[in-house]
Amino acid sequence: MDATSRSSGMAFEETLDMRRLQQGECVVPIATVSSRMLAVTEEMRTVMDFARNVLEGDGLGPDACDFMFGNPQETPLRGFVDALIRHVEPQDVHWFGYKKYDALARETVARSLSQARSRNYKPDDIAITAGGFGAIAAALLAVLEVGEEVIYPRPGWFAYGAQIRGAAGTPVAVDLAPGTYDLDLERIEAAITPRTRVVVVNTPHNPTGRIFPRAQLDALADKLAAASERFGKVIYLLADEPYARLVFDGHAHISPAESYPHTLIAYSFGKTLLAPGERLGWLALGADMPEADRILLREAVDIAQVSHGWAFAGRTLQRALPDLEKLSIDVAALARRRDRMVEGLRAAGYDLPVPEGTFYLIPRSPIPDDMAFAARLATDGVWVLPGSVAQLPGRLRISLTANDGMVERSLPVFARAIREVAA
C-alpha cells in the first residue's frame, strides 16, 4: 500500500476556509465549499498552477512550439467538419430535444468493437459520453461506494486522482515498473485491500507510450479474480483506451477486457480525431461480463450520466458518430514525426525511450529539476509539459500533436539548452 498516495489530497483539510459556529461547548466547522471539491482541487493543483503560469501574460506567441497538452496544431480533419455540418441541419422539430443515446451511434460502436476484438458487443452495453472524461466519470459513479479505493498507474494521466475523488472514491497510485514502465503486478496485488473497487489500466499508456502485453494483462486478471473471490465483491477493471488506434511499428493494441470479464472500457474520439474540445467518447461494458451484472450496470451508468449533470454527448456529435468512426489522423505521419524527434533529441544527448503508441515522448531532463528545464526551453519559445505534472519527475512530456514546422524549429533549441546545462 502506498501511504503517500492514500494521504494525497488530505492537505486540503488544512486549507479549509471555515467559520466556527458556537453551539454551547460544541464547535462546528462550516466550510465555504465542499470538502470533496477541495480534495479534487488539490489533486489538480500541480497541473492547474502550471497551466495558469503558462497562460498568464500575452500567451505563447505566434512562433511558439507548443508540445504541452496535446492540442491540435494543424487544421482539423475535413471529414470531421463535414460530418458536423451534415448532421447539425435540423430535419424535424425535435432535432435538438432531450435524448440520451442515438441508436445508430451505439450500434456503430458495438459493431466496430465486435469486429476489432472478436467479441460480441451489444448496443445496449454502449454508453455515448462527453469524451473520455465523461466515460471515466460514468464508470466510477456507477460502481463506487463512498471512500472505496481506486488503484491507478503512476506515472499517468494527471486527472485520475481528481476524477476518483469527484466520484467520492479514494485514489491509490501504484508505480509502474521502473525502466520498462510495465505493470508492476506485485505492487498492484499488495495495494489491493477489502476497500478496493476498481483498478485502472491505461493502454497504450500516457505518457510512456507502453502497450501492456497479453501476459501481463492475463496475470493481472488472475489476481483481480482471486481478490474478488477473497473479499466477496467484484473488483472492476477500468480500461482507459483513448489511444487504442494510435499505435506504431506493427504493434497491436491489446484490451484488458479480453483478459478480465468485469472490465469497463473508456474511449475518447478526441485523440483519434485530434478534436479534444468536441466532447465525444463512449463507455462499453465488457462483452464477457455476466449478463446479470451487465443488466444492473447498464442502468447504473445511465443514471450516473443523468446525476452528473445530463453528461450525455450532444445530439449532433452522436448523430455524426457513424461518420466519425471511419476517420483518423494520419498515424503514419505521426510515426514519422516521432522518429524525427527521437533522432534529433538523441543526437543532442537526450535519453528517451521510443513509444509503442500514443503521441508522447518522455525524454529525461538533463537536470533533476524538470520544471526549471522546461522553463529554460520556454524562454526560446519551446513549451513542453514538465514530467512532474504527469507524475514523472525528472523527465519531460512532449506531445507530437505539434506540427512538423514546430518540430524542426524546436530541435536546435533542445540541443542548445542541453549544451548550456552541461557546460
Secondary structure, 3 states (H helix, E strand, C coil): CCHHHHHCCHHHHHHCCEEEEEECCEEEEEECCCHHHHHHHHHCHHHHHHHHHHHCCCCCCCCCEEECCCCCCCCCCHHHHHHHHHHHCCCCCCCCCCCCCCHHHHHHHHHHHHHHHCCCCCHHHEEEECHHHHHHHHHHHHHCCCCCEEEEEECCCCCHHHHHHHCCCEEEEEECCCCCCCCCHHHHHHHCCCCEEEEEEECCCCCCCCCCCHHHHHHHHHHHHHHHHHHCCCCEEEEECCCCCCECCCCCCCCHHHCCCCEEEEEEHHHHCCCCCCCCEEEEECCCCCHHHHHHHHHHHHHHHHHCCCCECCHHHHHHHHHHCCCCCCHHHHHHHHHHHHHHHHHHCCCCCCCCECCEECCECCCCCHHHHHHHHHCCCEEEEEHHHHCCCCEEEEECCCCHHHHHHHHHHHHHHHHHHHC
